[in-house]
Amino acid sequence: MNLRPGTVQEFRWRMEIIRIPGKLLFGSAIFLFADSCRKEAETLQANIEKSGWDGEWYRRAYFDNGTPLGSKESTECRIDAIAQSWSVLSGAGNDERQRTAMNSLDKYLVKKDLKIIQLLDPPFDANGPNPGYIRGYVPGVRENGGQYSHAAIWALMAFAALKDREKVWELFSMIQPLQHASEKNSMQVYKVEPYVMAADVYANESHKGRGGWTWYTGSAGWMYQFIISSLVGLELKKDQLLIKPCFPSEWTSVTIQYRYGKSTYHITVYQLNATEESWWKSEASEGKGNTIHLCDDGLEHRFDVHVRP
């Protein structure tokens, strides 16, 4: 793309890369370098908030001549999904702006009639500065204004990070492939396999709701990551399993079979109300919190974990 390297998204990725050595080296012999990384991350974050906010959402990038992309000023790509989702997932966005940005994503990029989350809108169609190869796609196809499933799943993960469980389930139910084939008419629109992930779903006037590149392992991998880490909410930290689910509040519980080395853990996750503290119970003990200790002893273990939303 003919964009200046300092896109809003790139700032976020760079900031996280810079944070990593700061986390690893803090307190070590190269403390000064770690401190420099931390300060640079803070500077990048401040610059994002200063130059990347457009009033209702985060801008996507800037062209070489300083023209913003993903702005109300733009004739094409007024809003882009990735910048909104990653303002949350990166932790770089201002808390209030994160929610405003995700509300804008929901308002302008979620197309319930097509069961898609667009990557951007309006699509590129030679009515503005040249963004590069993406304009080679027909408007509404693939990244150029269709659903690019990687980005759609990042939106689900961002809503989960904000603990908006109703929105998470609404959008997950909408974009998962089986929903596109729930009846004969919808299958005739979607036209591809409903049992695997498609890389994209079209919004083009001539192919509305049609699935694109199927059996796409990248999108399948991100969907798997979303289900395990965001919806069910499992996070492995060495020998500790943190459980922070974001499934619908009306679900009483979820049962998980988790393999850790040669051991098998049978875990039932229950949802508490907002006033109760998280706690867990195993065959041998119980404790507070939503983290359980794992042991690779070749045995089977059973845990009930009661988690506050």
C-alpha positions in Angstrom: 0.0 0.0 0.0 1.2 3.5 -0.8 0.9 4.6 2.8 3.4 6.2 5.1 4.9 3.5 7.4 3.4 5.2 10.6 -0.1 3.8 10.3 -2.2 3.8 13.5 -2.2 0.0 13.5 1.6 -0.1 13.0 2.0 2.2 16.0 0.1 -0.2 18.1 2.2 -3.2 17.0 5.4 -1.3 17.4 4.3 -0.2 20.9 3.7 -3.8 22.0 7.1 -4.9 20.5 8.8 -2.1 22.4 6.9 -3.0 25.6 8.2 -6.6 25.5 11.9 -6.0 26.3 10.7 -3.5 28.9 8.8 -6.2 30.7 11.6 -8.8 30.3 14.5 -6.6 31.2 13.0 -4.5 34.0 15.2 -4.9 37.1 18.0 -6.5 35.1 21.5 -5.2 34.3 20.2 -3.3 31.4 17.6 -1.5 33.3 18.3 1.7 31.4 17.3 0.1 28.1 14.2 -1.3 29.6 13.3 2.1 30.9 13.9 3.6 27.5 11.5 1.1 25.9 8.8 1.9 28.4 9.2 5.6 27.8 9.1 5.1 24.0 5.9 3.0 24.3 4.3 5.8 26.3 5.3 8.4 23.7 3.8 6.2 20.9 0.6 5.8 22.9 0.3 9.6 23.4 0.9 10.2 19.6 -1.8 7.7 18.7 -4.3 9.5 20.9 -3.2 12.9 19.6 -3.1 12.1 15.9 -5.1 8.9 15.4 -8.5 9.8 16.9 -11.1 11.1 14.5 -13.9 12.0 16.9 -16.0 8.7 16.9 -13.3 6.2 15.9 -9.6 5.7 15.3 -8.1 6.5 11.9 -6.5 3.7 9.9 -3.4 5.5 8.4 -2.0 8.6 6.7 -1.0 8.9 3.1 2.4 10.4 2.2 0.8 13.9 1.7 -0.7 13.8 5.2 -4.3 12.9 4.0 -5.9 10.7 6.7 -7.4 7.3 5.8 -10.3 6.0 7.9 -11.6 9.5 8.7 -14.9 11.4 8.3 -12.9 13.4 5.8 -12.3 10.3 3.6 -14.5 9.6 0.6 -13.5 6.0 0.7 -12.7 3.9 3.8 -14.3 6.4 6.2 -14.0 3.8 9.0 -11.9 0.7 9.3 -12.5 -2.2 11.6 -8.9 -3.1 12.5 -8.0 0.2 14.1 -11.1 0.0 16.4 -10.5 -3.6 17.5 -6.8 -3.2 18.1 -7.3 0.0 20.1 -8.8 -2.5 22.6 -6.7 -5.6 22.0 -3.4 -3.7 22.2 -4.4 -1.8 25.3 -3.2 1.4 23.6 -6.6 3.1 23.3 -8.1 5.5 25.9 -10.7 3.5 27.8 -13.6 5.8 26.9 -12.5 6.0 23.3 -12.2 2.2 23.0 -15.9 1.9 23.7 -16.8 4.8 21.4 -14.7 3.2 18.6 -16.3 -0.2 19.0 -19.8 1.3 19.1 -18.9 3.0 15.8 -17.7 -0.3 14.4 -21.0 -1.9 15.4 -23.0 1.0 13.9 -21.3 1.4 10.6 -19.6 -2.0 9.7 -22.0 -4.7 11.1 -24.4 -5.6 8.3 -27.0 -7.9 9.8 -28.9 -8.4 6.6 -25.7 -9.9 5.0 -24.5 -11.5 8.3 -21.1 -9.9 8.0 -18.7 -7.4 9.6 -17.1 -5.3 6.9 -13.4 -4.6 7.0 -14.0 -1.0 5.9 -16.6 1.2 4.4 -17.1 2.7 1.8 -14.9 0.5 -0.4 -12.2 1.9 -2.6 -13.4 2.7 -6.1 -10.9 5.3 -7.6 -12.6 8.2 -5.9 -9.7 9.2 -3.6 -6.0 8.7 -3.1 -4.6 5.4 -4.2 -4.2 3.0 -1.3 -2.4 0.4 -3.4 -3.3 -3.2 -4.4 -6.5 -3.3 -2.3 -8.2 -1.1 -4.9 -7.7 -3.9 -7.4 -10.5 -5.8 -5.8 -14.0 -5.1 -6.9 -15.8 -2.8 -4.4 -17.4 -5.0 -1.7 -15.1 -8.0 -2.4 -12.5 -9.4 0.0 -10.6 -6.7 2.0 -12.2 -3.9 -0.2 -15.4 -3.5 1.8 -16.3 -7.1 2.3 -15.9 -9.2 5.4 -12.3 -10.2 5.9 -12.8 -12.9 8.5 -9.5 -12.2 10.4 -10.7 -8.7 11.2 -14.3 -9.8 11.9 -12.9 -12.2 14.6 -10.7 -9.5 16.0 -13.8 -7.5 16.5 -15.4 -10.3 18.5 -12.2 -10.6 20.6 -12.3 -6.8 21.3 -15.9 -6.9 22.4 -15.0 -9.9 24.7 -12.1 -7.9 26.1 -14.7 -5.1 26.9 -16.8 -7.8 28.6 -19.8 -7.1 26.3 -21.0 -10.7 26.4 -24.4 -10.0 24.7 -22.7 -8.3 21.7 -20.0 -11.1 21.5 -22.7 -13.8 21.3 -24.8 -11.8 18.9 -21.9 -11.2 16.4 -20.4 -14.7 16.8 -23.8 -16.3 16.1 -24.1 -14.0 13.0 -20.8 -14.6 11.3 -20.1 -18.3 12.1 -20.5 -20.3 8.9 -23.4 -22.5 9.9 -25.6 -19.3 10.3 -25.1 -18.7 6.6 -26.6 -22.0 5.7 -29.5 -22.3 8.3 -32.0 -22.6 5.5 -32.2 -23.3 1.8 -32.4 -19.6 0.7 -29.5 -18.5 2.7 -27.4 -21.4 1.4 -28.2 -20.3 -2.1 -26.8 -16.9 -1.2 -23.7 -18.1 0.6 -22.8 -20.8 -2.0 -19.8 -22.3 -0.2 -19.1 -24.9 2.4 -20.9 -24.0 5.7 -18.8 -26.3 7.9 -15.4 -24.5 7.4 -14.3 -20.9 7.8 -14.2 -18.6 4.7 -11.5 -16.0 4.4 -14.1 -13.5 3.2 -17.8 -12.9 2.6 -18.8 -10.4 -0.1 -20.8 -7.2 0.2 -20.7 -6.4 -3.5 -24.1 -5.6 -5.0 -23.9 -8.5 -7.4 -22.7 -11.1 -4.8 -24.2 -9.9 -1.5 -23.6 -12.5 1.3 -21.6 -14.8 -0.9 -18.7 -16.7 0.7 -15.2 -16.4 -0.7 -12.0 -18.4 -0.1 -13.0 -21.3 2.1 -10.8 -23.8 4.0 -8.8 -20.8 5.1 -6.5 -21.9 7.9 -5.8 -18.3 9.0 -9.4 -17.5 9.7 -10.0 -20.9 11.2 -7.1 -20.4 13.5 -8.3 -17.0 14.7 -11.8 -18.4 15.2 -10.4 -21.2 17.3 -8.4 -18.7 19.3 -11.5 -16.6 19.9 -13.6 -19.5 21.1 -10.9 -20.9 23.5 -9.4 -17.6 24.7 -12.2 -15.1 24.5 -15.6 -16.9 24.6 -14.7 -19.8 27.0 -11.9 -17.6 28.4 -8.9 -20.0 29.0 -5.5 -18.5 29.4 -2.5 -20.7 30.2 0.3 -19.0 32.3 3.0 -21.6 32.7 1.3 -24.0 35.2 -1.7 -21.8 36.0 -5.0 -21.8 34.1 -6.8 -18.5 34.2 -10.5 -18.7 33.4 -12.4 -15.5 32.4 -15.3 -16.5 30.2 -17.5 -14.2 28.1 -20.3 -16.5 27.1 -24.0 -15.5 27.4 -25.3 -14.7 30.9 -28.2 -17.2 30.5 -25.8 -20.1 30.2 -25.7 -21.8 33.5 -22.3 -23.5 33.0 -19.8 -24.8 30.4 -17.9 -28.1 30.7 -14.3 -28.3 29.5 -12.0 -31.3 29.1 -8.4 -29.8 29.2 -5.2 -31.8 28.5 -2.1 -30.6 30.3 0.8 -32.9 29.4 -0.3 -36.4 30.4 -3.0 -35.1 32.7 -6.7 -34.6 31.9 -8.7 -31.8 33.7 -12.5 -32.0 33.7 -13.5 -28.4 34.4 -17.1 -27.1 34.9 -17.3 -23.3 34.7 -20.3 -21.6 36.5 -21.2 -18.0 36.2 -21.9 -16.0 39.4 -23.7 -12.7 39.7 -21.7 -9.5 39.8 -21.7 -9.2 43.5 -20.1 -12.6 44.3 -16.4 -13.4 44.4 -14.9 -16.1 42.1 -13.9 -19.4 43.7 -13.1 -22.9 42.8 -13.3 -26.4 44.2 -11.5 -29.7 43.4 -11.7 -33.2 44.8 -9.1 -32.4 47.4 -9.3 -28.6 48.1 -11.0 -25.3 47.3 -9.9 -21.7 47.1 -10.7 -18.2 46.0 -10.2 -16.7 42.5 -10.6 -17.9 39.0 -7.1 -19.5 38.5 -6.3 -23.2 39.1 -2.9 -24.8 39.4 -2.1 -27.5 36.9 0.1 -30.6 37.5 1.4 -33.0 34.9 1.1 -36.1 36.9 -0.7 -38.3 34.4 -3.9 -38.3 36.5 -7.5 -37.1 35.9 -8.6 -34.0 37.9 -12.0 -32.4 38.4 -12.6 -28.8 39.1 -15.7 -26.6 39.6 -14.9 -23.0 38.9 -17.4 -20.3 39.8 -16.5 -17.1 38.1 -17.8 -13.5 38.6 -18.5 -11.7 35.3 
